[in-house]
Amino acid sequence: MAHAATNPQEIPAQQSSFRKSLSEPRTLVNTALTVLALLFSVFAMFPLFSVLYMLLAKGATQLSLSLFTELTPGAGMEGGGIGNAIVGTLVVVAVSTVLALPLGFMGAVYLAEYGGESKLAVVVRFCGKVLTGLPSILAGVFAYAMVVVTTGSFSALAGGAAMAVLMIPTVMLTAESALRAVPSKMKMAAFGMGATRAQVVTKIVIPTAIPGILTGVMLALARAMGETAPLLFTALFSDYWFGGELLKPIASLSVLIYNFAGSPFEHQIALAWAASLVLVTIVLVLNVIAQIVTRRPEEH
Amino acid sequence: MTAQQLSPAMTDSKRDSDIPTTSGTVPVLKAGSDPGVVMDCRIKTLHYGSFLAVRDTDIPIVPNEITAFIGPSGCGKSTVLRSLNRMNDFVNGFRFTGSVHYRGQDIYAQHVDPVAVRRSIGMVFQQPNPFAMSIYKNVAFGLKLNNFKGNYDERVEKALRGAALWDEVKDKLTTSGLSLSGGQQQRLCIARAIAVEPELLLMDEPCSALDPIATRRVEDLMIELKEKYTIAIVTHNLQQAQRVADRTAFMFVDTSAGGRTGYLIEYRPSAELFEDPREERTKAYIRGEFS
């Protein structure tokens, strides 16, 4: 083969056929690896689809108007719904967003535009990364100590605080990378026109990064929404509607699932399936919204 | 309306400051050591950290002319251009000795706010860099920065016409500036720069990312624009300098001290420089013996 390079005229004579043949070892390996990769990707999807299948099979039969409009039934009782838990989850998530969004967002603006590689920024960024891996139950412990003990009661606020602890690092780090992704040539254009740093940040960098920032918020929300552990001893649970009082215990879908799934009563178990389906649907919708806002139609 | 009226920060600081300039506080255009020079650039040394990037480069820029900076890669021509509106301030370790007088005022003086300087001097970059906002808002951006209170529609149209882009975009002013082609984007950037009617427009290889047809349009545009504005352009393209520039500054790289330090070889009217270069290096460069 070595002589082929020195004498190009001989190459066509040697290559008699371009036909693809499975008897060729490298073609065989290539095909086998492709099939293997395909197989494993299907396996990776399997848990998701089996869970969805179970939820639809067991939960869909429970879907009715009363599921969304009625309170959770007591032990051994028939009827009722999960209305208070749906509202509760939304309230807790709203509280946590109000707490986490400004902190995470302003932190991201600092990290991306002002902190650079300064010591403070490096420390904050590192802590953020550590916090993303924080076991969620510890977020609950934190909120218990900070809010429940201080105010003297389990509450929606405590639940929201626990979830906010989980959301802040995700919001901050994804928003930082979205802000950093704004091309520096765009920033230079604004500086070149005589914009101050604050003007560049507020008029160019943030508006350009908004889709990416929203994606981070949506993903953080979707993650927080499914958390049970941090709510168990912060928001607790309530069999009543949310009455506008943030300092009282509040129902949530995840805690409802946790409580009812272990219940000896058939009806409560069925409601847990339905609640799971509703929760997964909400999370799915949030993820789809995140996907849509990330796609920037204006860029060709 | 002129740039002076549009940029109160600049004119105010002129009026209020008692910083003695070479000719005192005579009216704006007449100020400076030479009334025939809008931007008097006298660079002694320009460092990035310990690296001497440019030395001994004096380029007086004459109003209503196009001044081209040419020279081999790394000769510091873009660095010189960026020091004319203090864009080098963003580079870590930037140090400067010498002076740059814009209409008689030293823009490197202690009291000068670089933000105010940049508001009065327009800049067009090598890569088209419209903002991720509508065409209209792109052009209106500088007007808003300057707290312009007049008729925005009128000024946006005027700027887009000035940049020879109006006919192509007049029906889609609300679509994103990023949806335009490269050549259109660059003309949008020019429109954005001239919307505030700066007296001086700095262009850093504005055509290097454009195809020949778009390049030709931008060149024609520059020749139209010099009726009202002064233009300083960095270009790699000798034919471009010959076609559009009234004066050309040829810079070269000095490697004798071990580094790569750019300095001015020759600055003369383009016709003379290209037809009868004085310096051997200019001759060699124009003949294409090195790049």
Interface residues (C-beta under 8 A of the other chain):
Chain A: P183 K185 M186 M188 A189 A190 F191 G192 M193 G194 A195 T196 Q199 K203 I204 P207 T208 R296 E298 E299 H300
Chain B: S7 N85 M87 F90 V115 A116 V117 R118 R119 S120 G122 M123 F125 Q127 N129 P130 F131 A132 M133 F141 G142 L145 N146 T175 S176 L178 S179 C189 R192 A193 V196
